[in-house]
């Protein structure tokens, strides 16, 4: 994976996590799996020498 692909994938996963979080507790497993995927992508990027910043901003429930 190149740096652009990693950035795009991380963005898509963050959006997916946000949507799943807004859906409520029924989607907790989805949120968990998306967070695992984000960690895997981050680890792969680091193996390739690409430094990525993962800022975690929990969603505020309205």
C-alpha positions, 0 to 999 in steps of 0.5 A, a space after each residue: 500500500 502506498 501512503 495515499 491509499 493508507 490515508 484514504 482507507 483510514 479516512 473511510 474507516 474513521 467515517 464508518 466508525 463514526 456512523 456505527 457509533 451514531 447507530 447506538 449500542 447495537 453496533 458496538 461490535 461493528 465499532 470494535 471491528 472497525 477500530 481493529 481494522 484501523 489499528 491493523 492499517 496503522 501497523 502496516 503503515 509503520 512496517 512500511 515506514 509510513 508514519 500516520 497519526 490516528 486521532 481518536 475523537 469519541 462521538 458525542 451522543 445527542 
